[in-house]
């Protein structure tokens, strides 16, 4: 019995190596930026946030504004 193909592997193969290399570079730069901030005295945490959007006070009845990150575990709700 042949196992079902892994969707992640199939997508990675379809997008090609240039896409993978671009993401690797992005992640490396993210870690470097976080480390620079730590050296400046900031507390930093690097997280994956594939679902990110801007939030303004005009969008709803609240005082929040800035960036809103939705974890993957909550995107199906």
ABEGO torsion letter per residue (X at the ends): XBBBBBAAAAAAAAAEAAAAAAAAAAAAAAAAAAAAAAAAGBBBBBBBBABBBBBBAAABBBABBEBBBBBAAAAAX
